[in-house]
Amino acid sequence: MAFTEIGANTLDGAYSISNSARFEDGDSPYLSLSHGANGNSKIMTWSFWTKIGNLGINKYLFGHSSVDDACFINNSDQLRLYINNSSDGNMITDMLFRDPSAWYHIVIAMDTSQSTAANRVKFYVNGSAATLGTATYPDQNYDLTGLNTSTNNQYIGREKGGNYFDGYISEFHFIDGTQKAASDFGETNDNGVWVPKKYSGSYGTNGYFLEFKQTGTSADASGKGADTSGNTNHFDDNNMTAEDITTDTPTNNFCTMNPLVPTTDVTFSEGNLKMAFTNSGKGSCLSTIGMTNGKWYFENKAITVGGGTMVGIFGESVDIDAWPLYLDGIGVISPNGYKSVNGTETSYGDSYTDDDIVSVAVDLTNNKIYWAKNGAWMNSGDPTSGSTGTGALSLTADKTWFAGFADGSTSTSGASIMNFGNPPYANSSSVADANGYGAFEYAPPSGYYALCTKNLAEYG
């Protein structure tokens, strides 16, 4: 199985993005704006960052309410822009967008007045011009009748027919009247990683900039779709909650679960944080970020414990579709509170059930793991005890470990939500780690941190 190595933006004084919006397609979420005036119908630019959720489905990034003009990642995981339902333009990238651990920067820059067809629509991905496998460009001086007009609602997260985006969107710029380059919005840092930079240009009449810093429900400066460009082109949000505004961003990438791990009979949702097995399925789900050293904290909220769910950490050679699952995996099985080491179960801690929260503290400085139920550490555990390992289970040294959830029952369905710091549910008391990252129900033990790239750069 393959896992992606994630680059982190660690330059001192580097431009930092604080928020993103999470879109769960099952909730039919989207943002909507009605322009007060027509903008430039030939020249415009979109720039945004995205981290994908479900694979193999059409994920619509933006569109509008009338003519079929839309941009989406199609069910073959390619970026596609079509104009008038492909009749007047159809452009599809060669590259696949299949890495659920990565933030992609996408720029689509249009100027239909250009005499050279390939210059009328330009695609950039992570700073580089994207190669198109399908390239039917609009005619010269073509007028878009939907994407920048006062007669249509502009959408982010859906298209005319109601197909919705699934994943995360951050730092969304729309420039009315100028065809921009990727370098207007990003740059390569000293580590060779493409990172955001502050945009300093103008936006034009209908332009906007969405930073997703607010959680309100109105189309104003307090809303989720607040425009911070100065144009006050504020969006309405639809079917989104305050928890859909997250701190998982291109400059601080948080861990999620990995749908590329070939587990059968499991459905991922909520930005790859919720996992639900079918009655006939069993197997395990692993995180996008692995742990090799340092001290890490995450939580798991049980939705349905079923007959054999387990939460903890799994080794990279785990047998994901067998039960007992583990060649070198470790977890806590519910509802009896047993631990499992290499497939052998013995009594360890407290049982837990639906709606309980299991905290996991992983100490790879001393190769120990601890579990808590609803804030109380099992087996009288003390995650701050260091090499003493009070109440801990000992780990095999020098391994890469992944946060994991598993279901070993074929008679009942198990479902669970991982919280690495951006839960899709409301905490009763959100607590960050000592660096100020994450929103947890219970305080991470002293010295333990959320699994995100800024913490990994410092401690991992």
N, C-alpha and C positions, 0 to 999 in steps of 0.2 A: 504494500500500500504506500502511497506517496503523500507527503505532507509538505506544505509550502514554507519556505523560510521567508519571514516577513522583515522587510526593511523598516527601520524606525527613523524618524526625523529627530536628530539629536543635536543639530547645530545650535550653538549658543545664539540667542537672539533671533532664531528662525521664526518665520510666520507660523502661527499656531491657529488651528481650527478647533473651536470648543464644542460644537454640537452637530448632530445629524438628525434626520427624521427616519424612523423605521416604518416600513409599509408591509403589512401582512395582507396578502391578496385575498385571503378568506374573509376579511372584514370589509372589503370593498372600499379601501381608503383612497382619498385623493385630495388635492388642493385645486381650487377653482378661482379664476379671476376674470372679470368682465372689463375689458379696456374701455376707457372713456372716449377714445379717439382711434382712428386708424393710424398705424405706424408705417414704416417703410415696408412695402410688400415684396421687395427684391433683395434687400441686404439686411442680414441679421446674423447673430452668433449666440450659440448656447455653450456654456461651460459648466460642468458639474463633476462631482466625484460620486462614485457609487460602489457599494459592496453588495454582491448578489445574494439572494436567498435561495429559493427553490430552483433547481436546474431542470432543463428540458421542457419548460413552459414559456409561452409568450409573456414577457414582462414589459409593460408599456411605461416608458419613462416620461414622455410628454405627448400631448395631442390637443385637440380642441373639440368643440361640441357639434360642428356642422360638417365641413368637408373632411374626407378621410386623409388627413395629413398627420403622420405620427412617427415617433421614434421609439424603438423598443429593442430589447434583446429577444430574439425569436426562439422557437422551441428547438432549434439546432444550436443555441447558445452563441449566435452571431449578432452583432449590432446591425440594425437595419433602420433606414429612413425611407419612408415612401410618401409620395405626393399624389393626391387624388387617387388613393387606393392603387398606387403603382402605375396608373395610366399616364401620368406626367413626370414620373421620376421614381426610380427604385434603386437604392444603393445598399449593398450588404457587404460587410467586412469579411475578409478571409479568416481573421483570427477568431478564436473561440474565447468566450468569457465564461470560464468554468472553474475559476479559483474562488471558493467562498471565503477564503481567509484574506483576500487582497482587496484593497481599495484601488479602483481604476479611475483615472482622470480622463474624461471624454470632452472633446471640443468639436462642435459641428459649426462650421463657418460658411455662410451662404452669401453669394453675390451673383445673381442670375444675369446681371448686365455684362459679365465677362464673356469675351468672344471664344475663349478656349473652354470647352465643355467641362473638363476636369477641374477647372478653377472655379466653377459655379458652386460646387459643394465640396468642402474639404473636411475630412475626418482626421482627428488626432487622438491617439490613445497613449497616455503616459508620456506626452511630449513629442511623440513621433507620428509622422503621417501614416495613416492606416492604409494597407492595401485592400482594394475592393475586389471581391470575387464576382459580384454583379454590380455594374455601373451604368445605369440608364439615367443620365443627367437631365434636368429640366431644360427646356428650350431657352435660348438667349432672351433676356428681358421677360422671362416668365413671372407672372404676378401670383404670389401665394394668396389665396383668398380666405384663408382661415387662421393661420398661426400668428398673425399680428394685426388683427382687425377688431373693430368695436362691435361687430355683429355676432361674434362667437365667444363663448367662454373658453379661456385658455386653461388647460389641465396640466397638472404635474401628478404623475402616478396613475394615469389611465388614458384611454382614448375614447373616441366617439361612442363606440359600441359597448363600453363598460368593462373592457379587459383591464386588469389592474397590475400594478408593479408589485414585486415581492423582493424585499431587501432594504438597503439603506441608501439614502441620498443626502449629500452634504454640499455646502458651498455652491449654490445654484445661481449662476449669472445668466441673464438674458440681455444682450446688447442690441438695441434697435438702431439700424442705419449704418453699421460698421461691420466689415468682415475682419475678424481678429485672428491672431495666431495663438497657438498653445502657449508660447512664451509670454503672452500678456497675463497669464494666470498661474504659471508654474515655472520651475527651474530645476536644474540638476544640482544636488548638493555635493559636498566634498566626498561623500561615500558613493557617489554615482547613482543615487536614488532620485527619481523625479518626485518633487515635493511642491506643495502649493506656495504661491507668493501673493502678496497683496495686490489686487488689481487697482490701477491708478487712473484708468481712463474714464470717459463719460459713458452714459447708459442710453442716451436718446430718449425720445418721448415716452415710449412704452416699455423701456428697459426696467429691470428689477434685479435685486440681489437678495436671496433668501439664505439666512444664516441659521435659522431654526433655534433661536436662543430663548423663545418664549413658549409658554404652554397654554395661553388663553384660547378661547373658541371664537373670537370675533375677527373680522377682516380689518384689523388695525394694528398699531405698533405693539400691542400686547399679545397678538395671536401667533399661532404656530407658523402661519404663512406671512409673517411680517416682512415687508420690503424695507431693507436698510440702505438702498441706493440713494435715497433722498427724493425719489419720485412718488413715494407713498402708493405704489401699486401693490397693495396688500391683498393676499389671497385668503379666501375662506377655506377652512379645513372641514373635511367630511369623513365621518366614521373613524376618527383618530382620537386617541386619548393623550393625557399628559405624559403617560409612560412611553409614548411613541417618539418623544423628543429625548434623544440619548446623547451620551458623551463618547460614543464609539465613532471615531473620526479618522481621516487620513493622517493626521499628525499624532494620534494616540489610538492605535488599532487594538480593540479589545478581542479577546478570545470568544469564539462561538463553537458550536458543534459542527462536525464536518460531514456533509452529505455525500462526499466523494468516497468515504469509507464504505465498501460494498456490503453493508448490512442489508439483509432482505426484510421485507414486511415491516418497515418503519416509515412513518411520515414525519417530515420536519416542517416546522412553522415558526412564527414569531421571530423572524430574523435568524433562523437556525438555532434557537434556544429551547424550543419545545420539541419533544420527541414522543411519538405515540406508536406503539407496536400493535399489530393486529392479533386476533386470537390465535391464529395459526403460526405466528412468527416468533422467533427467538433469536437473540444475538446481542450485539453491543454497539454503542455509538461512542466515538472518540472525538476529542476536541481538536480545533485547528492549530493550537499552540502546544508544543511539547515543553516539558520541564526537565532540565538536567541538573540544575543547582538552584540555590536560593530557597526562600520560604514563601509559600503561596496559599491564598485563601479563596474559596468559592463556596456557593450555596446551591442546594438542589431542593426545589419545592415539589413534593410528591403530589401528583394529580390523581393517579390511580396506582396503588402499589401492586395490584394484581396478585399473582401467585408466586412471583419470584424475581422481583426487580432488585436492582443493586446499584449503588452509587459509590464512587471512589476514584481510584486512578488505575489505569491499565498500562501494561508494558506494550512496546511497539510490536512485539511478536505475538500478541494476543490472537487466539483463534476466534474470530468474531462471530462465526456462525455455528459454533458448537456449544454444547452445555454438558458438564461444566465448561465454562468459557476459557479458562486461563492456562496458558503455558507459562506466563510470568506476570499475571494480572492480580490485582488486589482490590477488594471492594467490601461493602457491607450489604448483606442481603436482608430485605424486609420480607415479611413483617416480624421476623424473630430476632433481629439484631445480631445475627451471626456474621463473622468475618469469613472470607474465603481467600485462601492462599494457594495458588496453583491448583485450583479445583477442589481443595479440601476445606470443608466448612467446620468451624468450631465456634463455641459461644464467645461473645466479646462484649456487646453493649446492649443498648436499649432498643426495643422494637419501635417501629414508627408506622404511621398509617397516612391515609389521604389528608392533604393540606399541611402535614408536618414539614418543617424545613430542616434538612440535614446539612450542617456545615462541615466542610472538609478543610483541614489545615495540613499542608504538605511541607515538611521540613527536610529539604534535600541537602542541607548543611550537615545534618546528623542522620539522614536516611530514616526518618520516622514519619508516620501519618496518624492523624487524630480525627475523630468524628464527634460532632455534637448534634443533639436533637433539641430543636427549638431553643438554642442558646446554652444548653447544659452539656458540657463535654462528657462523653461516654467513658465508662471504665475509669472514672475519677481522673480523666486525662488532663494534662497541663502542657499545652503546646509551647509554653515558654520555658520548659524545663531543660531544653537543650539536649546534650548527649545522654542525660539521665533517662529521658524518654518516658516520663511518668504517664502511665495509661496508654502508651502508644503501641502501634504495631511497627515492627522493624521492616525496612525495605531493603531490597538488594541494591548495593551500591553501583554507581557508574552505569545507570540506565537512563534512557529517555522515557519519561512517564507522561501519560495523557489523561486529562480529566475524562471520566467516562460514566455512562449509564447503560445498564443492560437489563434484559428481560429473558428469563429462562423458562417461562411458562407458555404452553401452547393451548391452555384452556381459558386463561383470562388475559385481558389486555392491560399492559402497563403503560403509564404516561407520566412524564415528568418535565419540569422546566429548570434549566440551568441558569444560575445568576452569577455571571462573571463580573458584574458591576453595573449592568444596564437591564434590569428585569423588565419584562413586559407586563408585570402586575404591580400594583401599588404596595409598597412596604408600609408597615405601620410606623416605622421610624428608620429612615434611610441613614446609614452610617458609612462614611468613606474610610479608606485606609489612611495610614499616617501621612501619605503624600497627597491626600485629597482626591484620590481616584476611586471611582466606584460608588454604588449605592446599595448597601447590604441591609438585610433585616437585623443582623447582629454584628457587633463590632469585631473586625478582624483582630486576632491576638496581636500583641505587640511584636513587631518585627516581621509580620506577614503582610503580603501585598496582593492587590488585584492583578490578574493575568492580562496585562496590556503592554504595548511596546515601549512606553516611556519607563515603566517599572522594569521591564526586561533589559532595557539599555543600561539601567543603573545596577540591577541586582542579579540578572540572569546570565 
